[in-house]
Amino acid sequence: MIVNEYKILHPEDELYPSAFSDIFGHFDKPDIFYIGNIDLLNRPSVGFCGSRNASDKGLEVAHDCASQFADNDVVVVSGYAKGVDTQAHRGALESSGSTIVVLPEGINHFRIKRELKEAWDWQRTLVISYFAPDAAWRADRAMDRNKAIVGLSRATIVIEARETGGTFHAGITALQQGRFLVVAKYSDPNSSNIGNDKLISLGGIPLQRNKHTGRSEIKWIISDIS
């Protein structure tokens, strides 16, 4: 499959996600340009948000959580930046799970990242954009795209958030939309995750590590969203 084989999902189409009505309003829903398995939109899913310059610990948490969700047949949804986004997709695909990429630019700009090529499978992957096919990346589009990640997901996982910026805004969006927000809790707060504690104080649910396995404790999330 090559990039120019994208298809279009119109608002009146049966598979068009109902979440986009909540996000954009009933009369302003955009066309969705996509490549891959569109049926993934109808599966239980979780969204991942985090810094493109996340710490090694944050990248480890993202990969671990995504792989566990994949093992439980939950689709991972994220952006396509380096850092947390890439590790979330990688964790899902390497565990034979499924993932949805939500682009902050037109779909004609999409290319499979080197880190993901080995595990990439179009039957388990969906790439979507609601921007015009040739639209360039812009910071405001990346910020706008986050609300789609939140809206398409039954729960949003914040891995690392600074005090301001796209990840923190995504967490606030999840709270404002009444979505299930889970925020990684670290024993050593630093500049790359300082926003996590603030999101928890605003209503985010802490994501803890299981003391026996050393892995993130997500079974309760799966139970709540399934």
The 8 nearest C-alpha neighbors of each residue, nearest first, counted from 0:
[[1, 2, 4, 121, 34, 35, 3, 5],
 [2, 0, 3, 4, 5, 34, 110, 109],
 [1, 3, 4, 107, 5, 109, 0, 110],
 [2, 4, 5, 1, 107, 106, 0, 34],
 [5, 3, 2, 1, 6, 0, 34, 33],
 [6, 4, 34, 33, 3, 32, 2, 7],
 [5, 7, 33, 32, 34, 4, 8, 31],
 [8, 6, 32, 31, 33, 9, 30, 5],
 [7, 9, 31, 30, 32, 15, 12, 10],
 [8, 10, 30, 12, 11, 7, 31, 15],
 [11, 9, 12, 15, 28, 30, 8, 29],
 [10, 12, 9, 13, 15, 8, 14, 30],
 [13, 11, 9, 15, 10, 14, 8, 16],
 [12, 14, 15, 11, 10, 16, 9, 8],
 [15, 13, 12, 16, 8, 38, 40, 37],
 [14, 16, 12, 13, 10, 8, 17, 9],
 [17, 15, 18, 19, 14, 40, 151, 20],
 [16, 18, 19, 20, 15, 21, 14, 151],
 [19, 17, 16, 21, 20, 150, 151, 22],
 [18, 20, 22, 21, 17, 23, 16, 28],
 [21, 19, 24, 25, 18, 22, 23, 17],
 [20, 22, 18, 19, 24, 23, 17, 25],
 [21, 23, 19, 20, 24, 18, 150, 147],
 [24, 22, 28, 20, 27, 19, 21, 25],
 [25, 23, 20, 27, 21, 26, 22, 28],
 [24, 26, 20, 27, 28, 23, 21, 19],
 [25, 27, 24, 28, 23, 20, 29, 10],
 [28, 26, 24, 23, 25, 29, 20, 19],
 [27, 29, 23, 26, 25, 10, 20, 24],
 [30, 28, 129, 27, 31, 10, 9, 23],
 [29, 31, 9, 8, 129, 10, 32, 7],
 [32, 30, 129, 8, 7, 128, 29, 33],
 [33, 31, 7, 128, 127, 6, 129, 8],
 [34, 32, 127, 5, 6, 126, 7, 31],
 [33, 35, 5, 126, 125, 6, 127, 4],
 [36, 34, 125, 121, 124, 37, 126, 122],
 [35, 37, 125, 38, 122, 124, 39, 121],
 [36, 38, 39, 40, 35, 125, 33, 34],
 [39, 37, 40, 36, 41, 42, 14, 125],
 [38, 40, 37, 41, 42, 36, 125, 74],
 [41, 39, 38, 42, 37, 16, 151, 14],
 [40, 42, 39, 38, 43, 16, 14, 37],
 [41, 43, 39, 40, 44, 74, 73, 38],
 [44, 42, 73, 74, 225, 153, 41, 224],
 [45, 43, 74, 152, 73, 75, 153, 42],
 [44, 46, 152, 154, 75, 153, 155, 76],
 [45, 47, 76, 155, 152, 77, 148, 156],
 [46, 48, 156, 77, 155, 157, 76, 45],
 [49, 47, 157, 166, 158, 156, 77, 46],
 [50, 48, 159, 158, 83, 166, 157, 160],
 [49, 51, 53, 52, 159, 83, 82, 160],
 [50, 52, 82, 81, 53, 83, 80, 49],
 [53, 51, 50, 82, 54, 81, 191, 83],
 [54, 52, 50, 51, 57, 82, 58, 191],
 [53, 55, 57, 56, 58, 52, 191, 159],
 [54, 56, 58, 57, 59, 53, 60, 52],
 [57, 55, 59, 54, 58, 60, 53, 61],
 [56, 58, 54, 60, 59, 55, 53, 158],
 [59, 57, 61, 55, 56, 60, 83, 62],
 [58, 60, 56, 62, 57, 61, 63, 55],
 [59, 61, 57, 63, 58, 62, 64, 56],
 [62, 60, 58, 87, 64, 59, 63, 86],
 [61, 63, 90, 86, 87, 65, 59, 60],
 [64, 62, 60, 66, 61, 65, 59, 67],
 [63, 65, 67, 61, 66, 62, 60, 68],
 [66, 64, 90, 91, 68, 62, 87, 67],
 [65, 67, 90, 91, 69, 63, 68, 64],
 [68, 66, 70, 64, 69, 65, 63, 71],
 [67, 69, 73, 71, 65, 70, 66, 64],
 [70, 68, 96, 66, 72, 91, 71, 67],
 [69, 71, 67, 68, 72, 66, 94, 96],
 [70, 72, 68, 69, 73, 67, 221, 96],
 [73, 71, 69, 70, 68, 74, 96, 97],
 [72, 74, 68, 44, 43, 69, 71, 75],
 [75, 73, 44, 97, 98, 43, 45, 72],
 [74, 76, 98, 45, 44, 46, 99, 97],
 [77, 75, 46, 99, 98, 45, 100, 47],
 [78, 76, 47, 100, 84, 46, 101, 148],
 [79, 77, 101, 84, 100, 102, 80, 76],
 [78, 80, 84, 85, 100, 102, 81, 77],
 [81, 79, 84, 78, 51, 85, 82, 83],
 [80, 82, 51, 85, 84, 83, 79, 52],
 [81, 83, 51, 85, 84, 52, 53, 86],
 [82, 84, 86, 49, 85, 58, 51, 87],
 [85, 83, 87, 78, 79, 86, 80, 77],
 [84, 86, 88, 81, 87, 83, 82, 89],
 [85, 87, 89, 83, 62, 88, 84, 90],
 [86, 88, 62, 90, 65, 84, 61, 89],
 [89, 87, 91, 85, 86, 90, 98, 92],
 [88, 90, 86, 92, 87, 91, 93, 85],
 [91, 89, 62, 66, 65, 87, 93, 88],
 [90, 92, 66, 96, 65, 69, 88, 94],
 [91, 93, 95, 96, 89, 94, 118, 90],
 [92, 94, 90, 95, 91, 118, 89, 96],
 [93, 95, 92, 91, 96, 66, 69, 90],
 [96, 94, 92, 93, 91, 69, 97, 70],
 [97, 95, 69, 91, 92, 94, 72, 70],
 [98, 96, 123, 74, 124, 91, 92, 75],
 [97, 99, 75, 124, 74, 76, 88, 91],
 [100, 98, 76, 125, 126, 124, 75, 101],
 [99, 101, 126, 78, 77, 76, 125, 127],
 [102, 100, 78, 127, 128, 77, 126, 99],
 [101, 103, 128, 104, 78, 127, 100, 79],
 [104, 102, 141, 140, 144, 136, 101, 128],
 [105, 103, 136, 135, 102, 134, 130, 106],
 [104, 106, 132, 134, 133, 130, 131, 107],
 [105, 107, 132, 108, 109, 128, 104, 32],
 [106, 108, 132, 105, 109, 133, 2, 3],
 [109, 107, 106, 105, 110, 133, 104, 135],
 [108, 110, 106, 107, 2, 111, 105, 102],
 [111, 109, 112, 108, 2, 107, 1, 106],
 [110, 112, 116, 113, 115, 109, 119, 114],
 [113, 111, 115, 114, 110, 116, 85, 79],
 [112, 114, 116, 115, 111, 117, 110, 119],
 [115, 113, 112, 116, 117, 89, 85, 111],
 [116, 114, 112, 113, 117, 118, 119, 89],
 [117, 115, 119, 113, 118, 114, 112, 111],
 [116, 118, 115, 119, 114, 113, 93, 120],
 [117, 119, 116, 93, 92, 115, 120, 89],
 [120, 118, 116, 117, 115, 92, 121, 124],
 [119, 121, 122, 123, 124, 118, 92, 116],
 [122, 120, 124, 35, 123, 36, 119, 125],
 [121, 123, 120, 36, 124, 35, 125, 97],
 [124, 122, 97, 121, 120, 98, 36, 96],
 [123, 125, 121, 98, 97, 35, 122, 99],
 [124, 126, 35, 99, 36, 34, 100, 37],
 [125, 127, 100, 34, 33, 99, 101, 35],
 [128, 126, 33, 101, 32, 100, 102, 125],
 [129, 127, 102, 32, 130, 31, 106, 101],
 [128, 130, 31, 30, 32, 29, 131, 127],
 [129, 131, 105, 128, 104, 134, 132, 103],
 [130, 132, 134, 105, 133, 129, 106, 104],
 [133, 131, 105, 106, 107, 134, 130, 32],
 [132, 134, 105, 131, 107, 135, 106, 108],
 [135, 133, 105, 131, 104, 132, 130, 136],
 [136, 134, 104, 105, 133, 137, 108, 103],
 [135, 137, 104, 103, 134, 140, 138, 141],
 [138, 136, 140, 139, 135, 141, 103, 104],
 [137, 139, 141, 140, 142, 136, 103, 143],
 [138, 140, 142, 141, 137, 143, 144, 136],
 [141, 139, 143, 137, 103, 142, 138, 144],
 [140, 142, 103, 144, 138, 139, 143, 137],
 [143, 141, 139, 140, 144, 145, 165, 138],
 [142, 144, 140, 145, 141, 146, 139, 147],
 [143, 145, 141, 147, 142, 146, 103, 140],
 [146, 144, 148, 147, 143, 142, 169, 149],
 [145, 147, 149, 148, 144, 143, 150, 169],
 [148, 146, 150, 145, 144, 149, 151, 22],
 [149, 147, 145, 151, 146, 150, 46, 77],
 [150, 148, 146, 147, 152, 151, 173, 155],
 [149, 151, 147, 152, 148, 18, 146, 22],
 [150, 152, 148, 149, 147, 18, 153, 44],
 [153, 151, 45, 44, 154, 46, 149, 150],
 [152, 154, 45, 44, 224, 179, 43, 151],
 [153, 155, 179, 45, 152, 180, 46, 178],
 [154, 156, 46, 180, 45, 47, 149, 181],
 [155, 157, 181, 47, 182, 46, 158, 180],
 [158, 156, 182, 48, 49, 159, 47, 183],
 [159, 157, 49, 183, 57, 156, 48, 182],
 [160, 158, 192, 49, 50, 157, 191, 57],
 [161, 159, 194, 192, 167, 166, 195, 49],
 [160, 162, 194, 193, 191, 192, 163, 167],
 [161, 163, 194, 193, 160, 167, 164, 197],
 [164, 162, 161, 167, 165, 168, 194, 160],
 [165, 163, 167, 166, 168, 161, 162, 160],
 [164, 166, 168, 167, 142, 169, 163, 145],
 [167, 165, 169, 160, 168, 49, 48, 164],
 [166, 168, 170, 160, 169, 165, 164, 163],
 [167, 169, 165, 171, 166, 170, 172, 164],
 [170, 168, 172, 166, 167, 171, 145, 165],
 [171, 169, 167, 173, 172, 168, 166, 174],
 [170, 172, 168, 174, 173, 169, 175, 167],
 [171, 173, 169, 175, 170, 174, 176, 168],
 [174, 172, 178, 176, 170, 171, 175, 149],
 [175, 173, 177, 171, 172, 176, 178, 170],
 [174, 176, 172, 177, 173, 171, 178, 170],
 [177, 175, 173, 178, 174, 172, 150, 149],
 [178, 176, 174, 175, 173, 179, 172, 180],
 [179, 177, 173, 176, 174, 180, 154, 153],
 [178, 180, 154, 155, 181, 153, 177, 173],
 [181, 179, 155, 203, 154, 178, 173, 204],
 [182, 180, 204, 156, 203, 205, 206, 155],
 [183, 181, 157, 205, 206, 156, 204, 203],
 [184, 182, 206, 158, 205, 157, 185, 207],
 [183, 185, 205, 206, 207, 182, 186, 195],
 [186, 184, 187, 188, 183, 192, 207, 195],
 [185, 187, 188, 184, 189, 207, 183, 208],
 [186, 188, 185, 189, 184, 192, 193, 190],
 [189, 187, 193, 185, 192, 186, 190, 191],
 [190, 188, 191, 193, 192, 187, 161, 185],
 [189, 191, 193, 192, 161, 188, 194, 162],
 [190, 192, 161, 189, 193, 159, 160, 53],
 [193, 191, 159, 160, 161, 194, 195, 189],
 [192, 194, 190, 161, 195, 189, 188, 191],
 [193, 195, 162, 161, 160, 197, 192, 196],
 [196, 194, 198, 197, 193, 192, 160, 182],
 [197, 195, 199, 198, 194, 200, 193, 184],
 [196, 198, 200, 194, 199, 195, 201, 193],
 [199, 197, 201, 195, 200, 196, 203, 194],
 [200, 198, 203, 196, 202, 201, 197, 204],
 [199, 201, 197, 198, 202, 196, 203, 195],
 [202, 200, 198, 199, 203, 197, 174, 171],
 [203, 201, 199, 200, 204, 198, 174, 180],
 [202, 204, 199, 180, 181, 198, 182, 201],
 [203, 205, 181, 182, 199, 180, 202, 206],
 [206, 204, 182, 184, 183, 181, 207, 203],
 [207, 205, 183, 182, 184, 181, 204, 216],
 [208, 206, 216, 215, 184, 205, 209, 183],
 [207, 209, 215, 216, 214, 213, 210, 206],
 [208, 210, 213, 216, 214, 211, 212, 215],
 [211, 209, 213, 212, 208, 214, 207, 215],
 [212, 210, 209, 213, 214, 208, 216, 215],
 [211, 213, 214, 209, 210, 208, 215, 216],
 [214, 212, 209, 210, 211, 208, 215, 216],
 [215, 213, 212, 208, 209, 216, 63, 210],
 [216, 214, 208, 209, 207, 217, 64, 213],
 [215, 217, 209, 208, 207, 218, 214, 206],
 [216, 218, 220, 219, 215, 221, 64, 206],
 [219, 217, 221, 220, 216, 222, 223, 67],
 [218, 220, 222, 217, 221, 223, 216, 224],
 [221, 219, 223, 217, 222, 218, 224, 154],
 [222, 220, 218, 224, 223, 219, 225, 217],
 [221, 223, 219, 220, 225, 224, 218, 217],
 [222, 224, 220, 221, 225, 219, 218, 154],
 [225, 223, 221, 222, 153, 220, 43, 154],
 [224, 222, 221, 223, 43, 73, 220, 153]]
